Amino acid sequence: MSSKVKTILRLALIAILISSFSIYGLSRSKNILSGPELKIDSPSSGDSANNPMVEIKGRAQNVAAVFLNGNQIFTDENGSFKEKLLLAQGYNIIVVNAKDKFGREAKQIREVFINN
């Protein structure tokens, strides 16, 4: 094998390695760059209920902390959370915030009406 072919093979191998590390690094940094993600599955905004005990369910990704009306709640290993909240009769506002370790925040608001 000539020295030119060996040099080309070495350069190709180096290029493949650099490309592989770059692609891996970009795929791993996506979560850091995208910030916190928050989705509330229930209740929907505008819901009404007869029972003042309402269960808040949702998912949070890329977060360091999740708060329900200012109180910290916890997620499972998949980022899911489920909390019960006692609401007053009439119109209620539910605020769920999620913050990542860089201070970025995602916020969801739900308006729920409790019938008597």
LINCOR-V260515 format. One record per pair of residues at least 24 apart in sequence whose C-alpha atoms are under 10 Angstrom apart, sorted by sequence separation. I is the first residue (numbers start at 1). J is the second residue. If there is no record, write none. Layout:
# LINCOR-V260515
i=I j=J
i=I j=J
This chain:
# LINCOR-V260515
i=36 j=60
i=37 j=61
i=38 j=62
i=57 j=81
i=58 j=82
i=69 j=93
i=70 j=94
i=72 j=96
i=88 j=112
i=89 j=113
i=90 j=114
i=91 j=115
i=36 j=61
i=37 j=62
i=38 j=63
i=56 j=81
i=57 j=82
i=58 j=83
i=69 j=94
i=70 j=95
i=71 j=96
i=72 j=97
i=73 j=98
i=87 j=112
i=88 j=113
i=89 j=114
i=90 j=115
i=35 j=61
i=36 j=62
i=37 j=63
i=56 j=82
i=57 j=83
i=68 j=94
i=69 j=95
i=70 j=96
i=71 j=97
i=72 j=98
i=87 j=113
i=88 j=114
i=89 j=115
i=90 j=116
i=35 j=62
i=36 j=63
i=55 j=82
i=56 j=83
i=57 j=84
i=68 j=95
i=69 j=96
i=70 j=97
i=87 j=114
i=88 j=115
i=89 j=116
i=34 j=62
i=35 j=63
i=36 j=64
i=38 j=66
i=55 j=83
i=56 j=84
i=67 j=95
i=68 j=96
i=69 j=97
i=88 j=116
i=33 j=62
i=36 j=65
i=54 j=83
i=55 j=84
i=56 j=85
i=67 j=96
i=68 j=97
i=31 j=61
i=32 j=62
i=54 j=84
i=55 j=85
i=66 j=96
i=67 j=97
i=68 j=98
i=31 j=62
i=32 j=63
i=53 j=84
i=54 j=85
i=55 j=86
i=66 j=97
i=67 j=98
i=31 j=63
i=52 j=84
i=53 j=85
i=54 j=86
i=65 j=97
i=66 j=98
i=67 j=99
i=52 j=85
i=53 j=86
i=54 j=87
i=65 j=98
i=66 j=99
i=52 j=86
i=53 j=87
i=63 j=97
i=64 j=98
i=65 j=99
i=66 j=100
i=51 j=86
i=52 j=87
i=53 j=88
i=63 j=98
i=64 j=99
i=65 j=100
i=51 j=87
i=52 j=88
i=62 j=98
i=63 j=99
i=64 j=100
i=65 j=101
i=51 j=88
i=52 j=89
i=60 j=97
i=61 j=98
i=62 j=99
i=63 j=100
i=64 j=101
i=51 j=89
i=52 j=90
i=56 j=94
i=58 j=96
i=60 j=98
i=61 j=99
i=62 j=100
i=63 j=101
i=64 j=102
i=50 j=89
i=59 j=98
i=60 j=99
i=61 j=100
i=62 j=101
i=63 j=102
i=64 j=103
i=66 j=105
i=40 j=80
i=41 j=81
i=42 j=82
i=49 j=89
i=56 j=96
i=63 j=103
i=64 j=104
i=65 j=105
i=66 j=106
i=67 j=107
i=68 j=108
i=69 j=109
i=38 j=79
i=39 j=80
i=40 j=81
i=41 j=82
i=49 j=90
i=63 j=104
i=66 j=107
i=37 j=79
i=38 j=80
i=40 j=82
i=48 j=90
i=63 j=105
i=48 j=91
i=63 j=106
i=48 j=92
i=46 j=91
i=46 j=92
i=60 j=106
i=46 j=93
i=45 j=93
i=45 j=94
i=43 j=94
i=56 j=110
i=40 j=96
i=39 j=96
i=38 j=96
i=54 j=112
i=38 j=97
i=39 j=98
i=37 j=97
i=38 j=98
i=52 j=112
i=54 j=114
i=36 j=97
i=37 j=98
i=38 j=99
i=52 j=113
i=53 j=114
i=36 j=98
i=37 j=99
i=52 j=114
i=35 j=98
i=36 j=99
i=37 j=100
i=45 j=108
i=47 j=110
i=48 j=111
i=49 j=112
i=50 j=113
i=51 j=114
i=52 j=115
i=35 j=99
i=36 j=100
i=45 j=109
i=46 j=110
i=47 j=111
i=48 j=112
i=49 j=113
i=50 j=114
i=51 j=115
i=52 j=116
i=35 j=100
i=36 j=101
i=44 j=109
i=45 j=110
i=46 j=111
i=47 j=112
i=48 j=113
i=49 j=114
i=50 j=115
i=51 j=116
i=35 j=101
i=36 j=102
i=44 j=110
i=45 j=111
i=46 j=112
i=47 j=113
i=48 j=114
i=49 j=115
i=50 j=116
i=35 j=102
i=36 j=103
i=38 j=105
i=39 j=106
i=40 j=107
i=43 j=110
i=44 j=111
i=45 j=112
i=46 j=113
i=47 j=114
i=48 j=115
i=49 j=116
i=32 j=100
i=35 j=103
i=36 j=104
i=37 j=105
i=38 j=106
i=39 j=107
i=40 j=108
i=42 j=110
i=43 j=111
i=44 j=112
i=45 j=113
i=32 j=101
i=35 j=104
i=36 j=105
i=37 j=106
i=38 j=107
i=39 j=108
i=40 j=109
i=43 j=112
i=32 j=102
i=34 j=104
i=35 j=105
i=36 j=106
i=37 j=107
i=38 j=108
i=40 j=110
i=35 j=106
i=36 j=107
